């Protein structure tokens, strides 16, 4: 009976951990991002990665939506399983794409029913992909700040938002990106997580511009250890992000040597993450690609203490 009570208390504590509090703590937050698996084999790989990464006690983990919100149901299911079946704090992703306000309320209700209290609220990419016009659901929302306000109004949730150090594809300039983040903050956002950071200076420029405008929003940079150069370049193109020549040159010099490319990619990720932490970033959000080994190598190199 005592063991059952202790387990229940541990689950309750995990559900109520506040991501804003964790990213403001003295110890840098370390978090991991997964994507929803497409089939049973991919799901087995995902759960293997989750179990390996669980051992370093990350602050939180999240599961993304597919392009155009295409994997919403699977994302909701996997995030719920993480919350229910592991020791991890799960952050839910939620986008406006293809959803009415009623449907968004229903998804938030499901997250709440499995104990999830931390949500990343995103407008999402246009259903037709980057470069196509954005169109909201006829009964939905147009912008992330509206989604932030909706989630905050539905209960005791903490809400994060996306940040774009290299500039949002639809944004005119840095000032426009800063103003967008300030609107999200005014709507109730309590933290931000960036797209993949390839250029640390761009992250610092965005963060410092926010501070000058009086923002209190902690901005957590995302890092993806590069193990497959072509895959990462393609992902960056799909996200509308430039890959710095300094990065591509380092990868290209290894040609088709996959082992050397992987080692270089991990070194690049380690250098970037270490500099980000040295410059005062509140933590690192690792994009894992549903694998654990490269992320664990970078994590070990950083020497971030694991909470007891």
C-alpha positions, 0 to 999 in steps of 0.5 A: 500500500505504501509503495502504491501511495508513493507511486501515485505521489510520484505520478502527481508530481510529474504531471504538475511539474512546471516547464517555465519553472524548470527553464528558469531554474539554476540548473540548465534544463535538458529536454528531448523532442520526438516525432510520432512513429509511422508504423509498428517498427518505428514505434518500437524504435521510439520507445527504445529511445525513450527508455534510454533517454529516460535514464538521464532524467530530462526536464521534459519531453515532447512529441511533434505534429507531422507536416500540416498537422497530419499526425495529430491523433498519433501525437496525442496518443503517444504523448499520453502514453509517455505521461502515463507509462514513464517517469517523464514530464510530457509537453503536448504539441498543439497546432491550429492547422485544420482544427476548429476551436471545438476540436482544439478544446477537445484535444486539450481536454484529452491532454488534461485527462491524462494529466498533461499540464504543459502545452506548446502552442503553435500556429503550424505550417500551411497545410500545403507546406511552406511557400503556400498561403496560410489558411485557417480552419473556417471555425479555427484560429489564425495565429498562435497567440489566439491558441495560447489564450485559448489553452490558458483559458481552459485550465491550469496549463503552462503554455510555450510557443515557437521562436525562430532565430533564423527568422520565420519564413513569413516574417519581414525581419528580426523586429517582426519576429520579436513583435510576434513573440511579444504578442504571444507573451502578452497572450499568456506564453511562459516560455519559448522553444526555437527551431533548430539552431545552426547559428548561435549568433542568430539565437543570441540576437533574437534573445537579446532583442527580446530582452531590450523590449522588456520580455521575460520570456525564457527562450530555449534553443533546439539542437539536433545532432547531425548524423545524416547530412543530407537528411538535415539539409533537407529538413532545414530546407523544408523548415525554410532555414538556411544552413550556415556555410560554416556547418555545411563545409565541415560536413562536406569535407568528409564526403561519403564517409558516414562515420566521419560525418556523424562524428563531425555532426556530434562535435558541431552539436556539442560546440553549439550547445556548450556555447549556448549554455555559456552564453546563458541559454536556459537549457537545450532542447534536443531534437532526437529523430527518435534515436538516443545514441547521438543525443546521449553522446552530446549530453555526456560531453556537456557534463550537465548534472543529472538530478537525483 
